[in-house]
Amino acid sequence: MPLIAAFSKDAPEGAGLKSRRLSTALPDQFIVDHCELDKEFVSSSKIPFRRGKAVGEGATATVRLMYRKGDADHTIYAVKEFRGRDKREDSEEDYCKKIMGEYTIAKSLHHPNIVDTVRLCTHHGRWDHVMEYCAHGELFQYVSKRLFQTCWTLKDQQCFFKQLVRAVDYLHGHGIAHRDIKLENLLLTSEGCLKLTDFGVADVFCGEHPGVRASGGECGKNMGEVRRCRPGILGSLPYMAPEVLAKKGDYDPRGLDVWSCAIVYLTMTYGGNPWPAANEQNTYYLRFKNGYEKWMRENADCVITDNNYPVCGPLFKFSERLGGPSMKRLMLKMMNPNPDKRISIHDVLLSNAVKGIECCTEESYEEGSTYNVDASKGKAVTSDGKKAKMQVKKKHSHVPPKEHKTPKVFQHRFDMGDGYS
């Protein structure tokens, strides 16, 4: 099963600030402090006047490495430099609000499994987000190299999954849906800790937007009614939930994140995406959907058990491949084609399948205090300078193996691949 390259898609509506019901209040209330990049940060390149090393490039931005001026520890930061406005943006003002919207959401998040956002800057007329640097890059590259089949174990895979679920549970608990969870947006630190990044199409579905004055720059303020998202295609096709692709009506963005987390787990398991898109034009998804809907018609309560579950294709045929019967049941609950019957991310976290996973990172930063995160050392410090309490349940080593230096012409003789390409 090949790993399908997934790229984020812009929505005709429902993407960025346009999707947020609070967008009408944003123009006059957006309070975002920013500075010139060169005033606080310096290039990581030893060659004068050259920008820092580029470590990533996408459709909307390039990521380079820089240092903070005067930092004796020489902590490396990732600087996400956005491309200029194109014809799809209505105006320069709308474009700037979209950049600031992404920044204010990311800046308000403080969780061990979410990339720490440091500063908003400008450089030669372009916007820059300064973030924690994750030295081992995207999880995508390791899945495409089939490390879960050749090097990492099921414990590694499930630990990554639990870290992801914790991050998403934190987001949903603070009124934010990511809406573009995929392997490319899951980064690994130098210690092998998983971090969720890229909030370009995130949605504030509940409470105040972190960019408005009433929020004080924090997420999860004045929580209340859940605001549904308008129809529109956004995110990455292999990870999108069927209700998003159907575009038949408003949807709860939390269900999209739950579905995407399950797709991430299946992709790690099999080394490839289960289908190019969750629509009826795809044979693999159609077989899954038909099998699931047949089971729901025969089981009005839709309770999945060891002996009563949907039969919907080869993905769920062998429980052991997925990590046992309990994980199989959980995946099926997370991928219910009917979003109203899909399990919530909080219930995923509380499920026996996930509670039993040994996880090597702290569950959260201590409640009730304000933290500054030292991205280089993995430490959280309270507002009064004391080290925050972090409880680590189990120590794993998820650091990817170093690549061998065998010349490429000989690699297929030793690698577990499909032969010459």
Secondary structure, DSSP 4 states (H G I P E B T S, - for coil): -------EE--SSSSGGGG-GGGGGHHHH-----EEHHHHEEES-SSTTPPPPEEEE-SSEEEEEEEETT-TT--EEEEEEEPPP-TTSS-HHHHHHHHHHHHHHHHT---TTBPPEEEEEEETTEEEEEEE--TTEEHHHHHHTTHHHHTS-HHHHHHHHHHHHHHHHHHHHTTEE-S--SGGGEEE-TT--EEE---TT-EE-SS--TTSGGGTT-SSTT--SPPPBPS---EEGGG--HHHHH-SS-B-HHHHHHHHHHHHHHHHHHSS-S-S-SSTTSHHHHHHHHHHHHHHHH-TT----SSS----SGGGS-HHHHTSHHHHHHHHHHT-SSGGGSPPHHHHHHSHHHHTS---S-S-PPTTS-EEEETTTTEEEETTSPBPP---------PPPPPP---HHHHHHHSSSSS--
